Amino acid sequence: MTDKEFCAHMLAKALVQADAEIHIQGAPAASYLQIMLRAESFMALREIRKILDDDSLNDRDCFDRIDQIVSVFEELGPGAGSRHDFD
């Protein structure tokens, strides 16, 4: 994790703990954030579905499918923590 990513996570945690409200151009950002999160969630689910639908892989490749799904979560930001240390 880079210093910038660490600081972003710490800032997000502080904002949540402070029950802070985010404003974009002076207006509450709740609806904007919901739209953004829905789009990100949809893209993540679509990527996971592609991985699961890949019938070119045999059962031995099941582990690799799970690894790919975890990688999608890592690309989105929160990652999988120490549970993805098996490379």
Distance bins in CASP14 RR format, pairs under 12 A and 6 or more apart:
PFRMAT RR
TARGET T0000
AUTHOR 0000-0000-0000
RMODE 2
METHOD distances of the structure
MODEL  1
1 7 0 0 0 0 1 0 0 0 0 0 0
1 8 0 0 0 0 1 0 0 0 0 0 0
1 9 1 0 0 1 0 0 0 0 0 0 0
1 10 0 0 0 0 0 1 0 0 0 0 0
1 74 0 0 0 0 0 1 0 0 0 0 0
1 77 0 0 0 0 1 0 0 0 0 0 0
1 78 0 0 0 0 0 1 0 0 0 0 0
1 79 0 0 0 0 1 0 0 0 0 0 0
1 81 0 0 0 0 1 0 0 0 0 0 0
1 82 0 0 0 0 0 1 0 0 0 0 0
2 8 0 0 0 0 1 0 0 0 0 0 0
2 9 0 0 0 0 0 1 0 0 0 0 0
2 77 0 0 0 0 0 1 0 0 0 0 0
3 9 0 0 0 0 0 1 0 0 0 0 0
3 10 0 0 0 0 0 1 0 0 0 0 0
4 10 0 0 0 0 0 1 0 0 0 0 0
4 11 0 0 0 0 0 1 0 0 0 0 0
5 11 0 0 0 0 0 1 0 0 0 0 0
5 12 0 0 0 0 0 1 0 0 0 0 0
5 74 0 0 0 0 0 1 0 0 0 0 0
5 77 1 0 0 1 0 0 0 0 0 0 0
5 78 0 0 0 0 0 1 0 0 0 0 0
5 79 0 0 0 0 0 1 0 0 0 0 0
6 12 0 0 0 0 0 1 0 0 0 0 0
6 13 0 0 0 0 0 1 0 0 0 0 0
7 13 0 0 0 0 0 1 0 0 0 0 0
7 14 0 0 0 0 0 1 0 0 0 0 0
8 14 0 0 0 0 0 1 0 0 0 0 0
8 15 0 0 0 0 0 1 0 0 0 0 0
8 77 0 0 0 0 1 0 0 0 0 0 0
8 78 0 0 0 0 0 1 0 0 0 0 0
9 15 0 0 0 0 0 1 0 0 0 0 0
9 16 0 0 0 0 0 1 0 0 0 0 0
9 77 0 0 0 0 1 0 0 0 0 0 0
9 78 0 0 0 0 1 0 0 0 0 0 0
9 79 0 0 0 0 0 1 0 0 0 0 0
9 81 0 0 0 0 0 1 0 0 0 0 0
10 16 0 0 0 0 0 1 0 0 0 0 0
10 17 0 0 0 0 0 1 0 0 0 0 0
11 17 0 0 0 0 0 1 0 0 0 0 0
11 18 0 0 0 0 0 1 0 0 0 0 0
11 20 0 0 0 0 1 0 0 0 0 0 0
11 22 0 0 0 0 0 1 0 0 0 0 0
12 18 0 0 0 0 0 1 0 0 0 0 0
12 20 0 0 0 0 1 0 0 0 0 0 0
12 22 0 0 0 0 0 1 0 0 0 0 0
12 33 0 0 0 0 0 1 0 0 0 0 0
12 77 0 0 0 0 0 1 0 0 0 0 0
12 78 0 0 0 0 0 1 0 0 0 0 0
13 20 0 0 0 0 0 1 0 0 0 0 0
13 78 0 0 0 0 0 1 0 0 0 0 0
14 20 0 0 0 0 1 0 0 0 0 0 0
15 21 0 0 0 0 1 0 0 0 0 0 0
15 22 1 0 0 1 0 0 0 0 0 0 0
15 29 0 0 0 0 0 1 0 0 0 0 0
15 33 0 0 0 0 0 1 0 0 0 0 0
16 22 0 0 0 0 0 1 0 0 0 0 0
20 28 0 0 0 0 0 1 0 0 0 0 0
20 29 0 0 0 0 0 1 0 0 0 0 0
21 27 0 0 0 0 0 1 0 0 0 0 0
21 28 1 0 0 1 0 0 0 0 0 0 0
21 29 1 0 0 1 0 0 0 0 0 0 0
21 30 0 0 0 0 1 0 0 0 0 0 0
21 33 0 0 0 0 0 1 0 0 0 0 0
22 28 1 0 0 1 0 0 0 0 0 0 0
22 29 1 0 1 0 0 0 0 0 0 0 0
22 30 1 0 0 1 0 0 0 0 0 0 0
22 31 0 0 0 0 0 1 0 0 0 0 0
22 32 0 0 0 0 1 0 0 0 0 0 0
22 33 1 0 0 1 0 0 0 0 0 0 0
22 34 0 0 0 0 0 1 0 0 0 0 0
22 36 0 0 0 0 0 1 0 0 0 0 0
23 29 1 0 1 0 0 0 0 0 0 0 0
23 30 0 0 0 0 1 0 0 0 0 0 0
23 31 0 0 0 0 0 1 0 0 0 0 0
23 32 0 0 0 0 1 0 0 0 0 0 0
23 33 0 0 0 0 0 1 0 0 0 0 0
24 30 0 0 0 0 1 0 0 0 0 0 0
24 31 0 0 0 0 1 0 0 0 0 0 0
24 32 1 0 1 0 0 0 0 0 0 0 0
24 33 0 0 0 0 1 0 0 0 0 0 0
24 35 0 0 0 0 0 1 0 0 0 0 0
24 36 0 0 0 0 0 1 0 0 0 0 0
25 32 0 0 0 0 1 0 0 0 0 0 0
26 32 0 0 0 0 0 1 0 0 0 0 0
27 33 0 0 0 0 0 1 0 0 0 0 0
28 34 0 0 0 0 0 1 0 0 0 0 0
29 35 0 0 0 0 0 1 0 0 0 0 0
29 36 0 0 0 0 1 0 0 0 0 0 0
29 37 0 0 0 0 0 1 0 0 0 0 0
30 36 0 0 0 0 0 1 0 0 0 0 0
30 37 0 0 0 0 0 1 0 0 0 0 0
31 37 0 0 0 0 0 1 0 0 0 0 0
31 38 0 0 0 0 0 1 0 0 0 0 0
32 38 0 0 0 0 0 1 0 0 0 0 0
32 39 0 0 0 0 0 1 0 0 0 0 0
33 39 0 0 0 0 0 1 0 0 0 0 0
33 40 0 0 0 0 0 1 0 0 0 0 0
34 40 0 0 0 0 0 1 0 0 0 0 0
34 41 0 0 0 0 0 1 0 0 0 0 0
35 41 0 0 0 0 0 1 0 0 0 0 0
35 42 0 0 0 0 0 1 0 0 0 0 0
36 42 0 0 0 0 0 1 0 0 0 0 0
36 43 0 0 0 0 0 1 0 0 0 0 0
37 43 0 0 0 0 0 1 0 0 0 0 0
37 44 0 0 0 0 0 1 0 0 0 0 0
37 76 0 0 0 0 0 1 0 0 0 0 0
38 44 0 0 0 0 0 1 0 0 0 0 0
38 45 0 0 0 0 0 1 0 0 0 0 0
39 45 0 0 0 0 0 1 0 0 0 0 0
39 46 0 0 0 0 0 1 0 0 0 0 0
39 76 0 0 0 0 0 1 0 0 0 0 0
40 46 0 0 0 0 0 1 0 0 0 0 0
40 47 0 0 0 0 0 1 0 0 0 0 0
40 72 0 0 0 0 0 1 0 0 0 0 0
40 73 0 0 0 0 0 1 0 0 0 0 0
40 75 0 0 0 0 0 1 0 0 0 0 0
40 76 1 0 0 1 0 0 0 0 0 0 0
40 77 0 0 0 0 1 0 0 0 0 0 0
40 78 0 0 0 0 0 1 0 0 0 0 0
41 47 0 0 0 0 0 1 0 0 0 0 0
41 48 0 0 0 0 0 1 0 0 0 0 0
41 72 0 0 0 0 0 1 0 0 0 0 0
41 73 0 0 0 0 0 1 0 0 0 0 0
41 76 0 0 0 0 1 0 0 0 0 0 0
42 48 0 0 0 0 0 1 0 0 0 0 0
42 49 0 0 0 0 0 1 0 0 0 0 0
42 76 0 0 0 0 0 1 0 0 0 0 0
43 49 0 0 0 0 0 1 0 0 0 0 0
43 50 0 0 0 0 0 1 0 0 0 0 0
43 72 0 0 0 0 1 0 0 0 0 0 0
43 75 0 0 0 0 1 0 0 0 0 0 0
43 76 0 0 0 0 1 0 0 0 0 0 0
44 50 0 0 0 0 0 1 0 0 0 0 0
44 51 0 0 0 0 0 1 0 0 0 0 0
44 69 0 0 0 0 1 0 0 0 0 0 0
44 70 0 0 0 0 0 1 0 0 0 0 0
44 71 0 0 0 0 0 1 0 0 0 0 0
44 72 1 0 1 0 0 0 0 0 0 0 0
44 73 1 0 0 1 0 0 0 0 0 0 0
44 74 0 0 0 0 0 1 0 0 0 0 0
44 75 0 0 0 0 1 0 0 0 0 0 0
44 76 1 0 1 0 0 0 0 0 0 0 0
44 77 0 0 0 0 0 1 0 0 0 0 0
44 78 0 0 0 0 0 1 0 0 0 0 0
44 79 0 0 0 0 0 1 0 0 0 0 0
45 51 0 0 0 0 0 1 0 0 0 0 0
45 52 0 0 0 0 0 1 0 0 0 0 0
45 69 0 0 0 0 0 1 0 0 0 0 0
45 72 0 0 0 0 1 0 0 0 0 0 0
45 73 0 0 0 0 0 1 0 0 0 0 0
45 76 0 0 0 0 0 1 0 0 0 0 0
46 52 0 0 0 0 0 1 0 0 0 0 0
46 53 0 0 0 0 0 1 0 0 0 0 0
46 72 0 0 0 0 1 0 0 0 0 0 0
47 53 0 0 0 0 0 1 0 0 0 0 0
47 54 0 0 0 0 0 1 0 0 0 0 0
47 65 0 0 0 0 0 1 0 0 0 0 0
47 68 0 0 0 0 1 0 0 0 0 0 0
47 69 0 0 0 0 1 0 0 0 0 0 0
47 70 0 0 0 0 0 1 0 0 0 0 0
47 71 0 0 0 0 1 0 0 0 0 0 0
47 72 1 0 1 0 0 0 0 0 0 0 0
47 73 0 0 0 0 1 0 0 0 0 0 0
47 74 0 0 0 0 0 1 0 0 0 0 0
47 75 0 0 0 0 1 0 0 0 0 0 0
47 76 0 0 0 0 1 0 0 0 0 0 0
48 54 0 0 0 0 0 1 0 0 0 0 0
48 65 0 0 0 0 1 0 0 0 0 0 0
48 66 0 0 0 0 0 1 0 0 0 0 0
48 68 0 0 0 0 1 0 0 0 0 0 0
48 69 1 0 1 0 0 0 0 0 0 0 0
48 70 0 0 0 0 0 1 0 0 0 0 0
48 71 0 0 0 0 0 1 0 0 0 0 0
48 72 1 0 1 0 0 0 0 0 0 0 0
48 73 0 0 0 0 1 0 0 0 0 0 0
48 75 0 0 0 0 0 1 0 0 0 0 0
48 76 0 0 0 0 0 1 0 0 0 0 0
49 65 0 0 0 0 0 1 0 0 0 0 0
49 68 0 0 0 0 0 1 0 0 0 0 0
49 69 0 0 0 0 0 1 0 0 0 0 0
49 72 0 0 0 0 0 1 0 0 0 0 0
50 56 0 0 0 0 0 1 0 0 0 0 0
50 57 0 0 0 0 0 1 0 0 0 0 0
50 65 0 0 0 0 0 1 0 0 0 0 0
50 68 0 0 0 0 1 0 0 0 0 0 0
50 69 0 0 0 0 0 1 0 0 0 0 0
50 72 0 0 0 0 1 0 0 0 0 0 0
51 57 0 0 0 0 1 0 0 0 0 0 0
51 61 0 0 0 0 0 1 0 0 0 0 0
51 62 0 0 0 0 0 1 0 0 0 0 0
51 64 0 0 0 0 1 0 0 0 0 0 0
51 65 1 0 1 0 0 0 0 0 0 0 0
51 66 0 0 0 0 1 0 0 0 0 0 0
51 67 0 0 0 0 1 0 0 0 0 0 0
51 68 1 0 1 0 0 0 0 0 0 0 0
51 69 1 0 1 0 0 0 0 0 0 0 0
51 70 0 0 0 0 0 1 0 0 0 0 0
51 71 0 0 0 0 1 0 0 0 0 0 0
51 72 1 0 0 1 0 0 0 0 0 0 0
51 73 0 0 0 0 0 1 0 0 0 0 0
52 61 0 0 0 0 0 1 0 0 0 0 0
52 62 0 0 0 0 0 1 0 0 0 0 0
52 64 0 0 0 0 0 1 0 0 0 0 0
52 65 1 0 0 1 0 0 0 0 0 0 0
52 66 0 0 0 0 1 0 0 0 0 0 0
52 68 0 0 0 0 1 0 0 0 0 0 0
52 69 1 0 0 1 0 0 0 0 0 0 0
52 72 0 0 0 0 0 1 0 0 0 0 0
53 65 0 0 0 0 0 1 0 0 0 0 0
53 68 0 0 0 0 0 1 0 0 0 0 0
54 61 0 0 0 0 1 0 0 0 0 0 0
54 62 0 0 0 0 0 1 0 0 0 0 0
54 64 0 0 0 0 1 0 0 0 0 0 0
54 65 1 0 0 1 0 0 0 0 0 0 0
54 68 0 0 0 0 1 0 0 0 0 0 0
54 69 0 0 0 0 0 1 0 0 0 0 0
55 61 0 0 0 0 0 1 0 0 0 0 0
55 65 0 0 0 0 0 1 0 0 0 0 0
56 64 0 0 0 0 0 1 0 0 0 0 0
56 65 0 0 0 0 0 1 0 0 0 0 0
57 63 0 0 0 0 0 1 0 0 0 0 0
57 64 1 0 0 1 0 0 0 0 0 0 0
57 65 1 0 0 1 0 0 0 0 0 0 0
57 66 0 0 0 0 0 1 0 0 0 0 0
57 67 0 0 0 0 0 1 0 0 0 0 0
57 68 0 0 0 0 1 0 0 0 0 0 0
58 64 0 0 0 0 0 1 0 0 0 0 0
58 65 0 0 0 0 0 1 0 0 0 0 0
59 65 0 0 0 0 1 0 0 0 0 0 0
61 67 0 0 0 0 1 0 0 0 0 0 0
61 68 0 0 0 0 1 0 0 0 0 0 0
62 68 0 0 0 0 0 1 0 0 0 0 0
62 69 0 0 0 0 0 1 0 0 0 0 0
63 69 0 0 0 0 0 1 0 0 0 0 0
63 70 0 0 0 0 0 1 0 0 0 0 0
63 86 0 0 0 0 1 0 0 0 0 0 0
63 87 0 0 0 0 0 1 0 0 0 0 0
64 70 0 0 0 0 0 1 0 0 0 0 0
64 71 0 0 0 0 0 1 0 0 0 0 0
64 86 0 0 0 0 0 1 0 0 0 0 0
64 87 0 0 0 0 0 1 0 0 0 0 0
65 71 0 0 0 0 0 1 0 0 0 0 0
65 72 0 0 0 0 0 1 0 0 0 0 0
66 72 0 0 0 0 0 1 0 0 0 0 0
66 73 0 0 0 0 0 1 0 0 0 0 0
66 80 0 0 0 0 0 1 0 0 0 0 0
66 83 0 0 0 0 0 1 0 0 0 0 0
66 84 0 0 0 0 1 0 0 0 0 0 0
66 86 0 0 0 0 0 1 0 0 0 0 0
67 73 0 0 0 0 0 1 0 0 0 0 0
67 74 0 0 0 0 0 1 0 0 0 0 0
67 80 0 0 0 0 1 0 0 0 0 0 0
67 83 0 0 0 0 0 1 0 0 0 0 0
67 84 1 0 0 1 0 0 0 0 0 0 0
67 85 0 0 0 0 0 1 0 0 0 0 0
67 86 1 0 0 1 0 0 0 0 0 0 0
67 87 0 0 0 0 1 0 0 0 0 0 0
68 74 0 0 0 0 0 1 0 0 0 0 0
68 75 0 0 0 0 0 1 0 0 0 0 0
68 80 0 0 0 0 0 1 0 0 0 0 0
68 84 0 0 0 0 0 1 0 0 0 0 0
69 75 0 0 0 0 0 1 0 0 0 0 0
69 76 0 0 0 0 0 1 0 0 0 0 0
69 79 0 0 0 0 0 1 0 0 0 0 0
69 80 0 0 0 0 1 0 0 0 0 0 0
69 83 0 0 0 0 0 1 0 0 0 0 0
69 84 0 0 0 0 0 1 0 0 0 0 0
70 76 0 0 0 0 0 1 0 0 0 0 0
70 77 0 0 0 0 0 1 0 0 0 0 0
70 78 0 0 0 0 0 1 0 0 0 0 0
70 79 1 0 0 1 0 0 0 0 0 0 0
70 80 1 0 1 0 0 0 0 0 0 0 0
70 81 0 0 0 0 1 0 0 0 0 0 0
70 82 0 0 0 0 0 1 0 0 0 0 0
70 83 1 0 0 1 0 0 0 0 0 0 0
70 84 1 0 1 0 0 0 0 0 0 0 0
70 85 0 0 0 0 0 1 0 0 0 0 0
70 86 0 0 0 0 1 0 0 0 0 0 0
70 87 0 0 0 0 0 1 0 0 0 0 0
71 77 0 0 0 0 0 1 0 0 0 0 0
71 79 0 0 0 0 1 0 0 0 0 0 0
71 80 0 0 0 0 1 0 0 0 0 0 0
71 84 1 0 0 1 0 0 0 0 0 0 0
71 86 0 0 0 0 0 1 0 0 0 0 0
71 87 0 0 0 0 0 1 0 0 0 0 0
72 78 0 0 0 0 0 1 0 0 0 0 0
72 79 0 0 0 0 1 0 0 0 0 0 0
72 80 0 0 0 0 1 0 0 0 0 0 0
72 84 0 0 0 0 0 1 0 0 0 0 0
73 79 1 0 1 0 0 0 0 0 0 0 0
73 80 1 0 1 0 0 0 0 0 0 0 0
73 81 0 0 0 0 1 0 0 0 0 0 0
73 83 0 0 0 0 0 1 0 0 0 0 0
73 84 0 0 0 0 1 0 0 0 0 0 0
74 80 1 0 0 1 0 0 0 0 0 0 0
74 81 0 0 0 0 1 0 0 0 0 0 0
74 83 0 0 0 0 0 1 0 0 0 0 0
74 84 1 0 0 1 0 0 0 0 0 0 0
74 85 0 0 0 0 0 1 0 0 0 0 0
74 87 0 0 0 0 0 1 0 0 0 0 0
75 84 0 0 0 0 0 1 0 0 0 0 0
78 84 0 0 0 0 0 1 0 0 0 0 0
79 85 0 0 0 0 0 1 0 0 0 0 0
80 86 0 0 0 0 0 1 0 0 0 0 0
80 87 0 0 0 0 0 1 0 0 0 0 0
END
